[in-house]
Amino acid sequence: MKAISDGLEAGRMARRMANWVPSRVHVNTLITASGSTALSRARYLVRNNGYAANAVEVFTSNLIGAGIVPSWTPPPEENNEPKSGVQAIGANGGPKLDEEEPEPDVAESPLKAKLQQLWTDWTDEADADGLTDFYGLERRVGRELFIAGEVFIRLRPRLLSDGLTVPLQLQVLPSEMLPVWKTEPATNGNFIRQGIEFDRIGRRVAYHFYKDHPGDQTVEQNTGELVRVPAESILHVFDPVEAGQIRGLSKLTPAIVSLWMLDTFDDAELERKKTAALFSVFIKRNDPTGEFFEEALNVARDPDAKTAPVNLSPGTAHELLPGEDISTAQPAEVGQSYEPFQYRTLLRICAALGLPYAGVTGDRGKANYSSERSANIDLRRRCEAQQHGVVVFQMCRAVWAFWLKQAVLAGAIELPGFADDPRPYNRVTWIPPSWEWIDPLKDLQAEAIAVDNLFKPRSLVVEAAGRDPVENDRRIARDQQRERRLGIKRTGTPTAAKQIAEDPAAAPAQQGVQQ
């Protein structure tokens, strides 16, 4: 029983832990109480602190890059499927097995080419503000995910008379547009929590946005009026860090205090250095009788009186009066602790942000091949989880489904059977940007070995490079046809494995290069 009474050391209220009593409230309560202040501080740091500003760019460039692009897989053609009541005949005259069924030639699918071109044309018109394309909106979403922890996208259907390729545009709304303080019962029996209206079984049915940004003083008559927008028109993109969380939290939150304190420390150090660079001379007078003091006081009271300046120039000598002495200002030096203190503090900040030290600070003096590769692998895993679990699932898929419905309703494209079952047309593979490695030769050789030994399909390698496998094969086929027509012959690039097989003596040299 004594062990039970002692409990876990982390939960005991002993001398070391007596003053540490953290709050037990849910993260939603914490966001309601101080989320707005934390967000305003995060935005201030991004606008004014170099490390925070660079951290946003590192996160966004790795998460979004040039854009997460779609690769649509068309449904099987009807003529490739056996008719009901008719058994397909295999190559040996017997019933056709599943592995013998021909696959549709997606590389030559005219429907895929038409749909992809329609999407490409629309991406230039996607932004309701007309400032960027769809992939630029993805980048804006990535920035808001880091700064605010959330962002809202409003689906804005347009009129056919607007002349858009597909009558749809997207409007990005920042976190401040949805009041986090609005938690109250709704008049229709629902309940509003942090600006989001839920029905009685917990589904999101509406969002209560400000009509104008509450902090934008350039808007005429900004009264703080709220507008109820149905949930069908809003995409809430955020990554909940705790179960039951309904609003986003800035990724800068664990690092805000450290960034601010480091900023103030740097400001003080810069001022100290500036003061130390000034050569100041102080003249001290030993004046026990007060004679010099009375004389200096009379000079200060007389506006026409002039004092002789002390000129400091090389090779000069000054004769001091009796009782005078000269001393120079000697500001205290911080010593050798500045650099290690900065390094350890920035490491702590980068750990809180989940970003590599070299990327945030730009300091690669301590980096080497192994550390850089390890940091890139860790960042890649983090970004892949956010790409597919947040950006693709919450934004890209929803935009594609709504866009496709608008395209069919507007007559921009005809999709057989879409009205009966749109799911086959929503099967899209979203391909993130490619990852650049420190030594791409080794990685390409490893990919080639994996494909040649059937450890992975070639299409995954092409997708990892940020390209559509079908479009990639189509371009390769066209290039090969053009090369044959023009009589172009490629010599090819021998791999390291082939070189070693042809010349075993080259193996040590290859190992030396790798080391």
Disulfide bonds with the S-S distance in Angstrom:
none
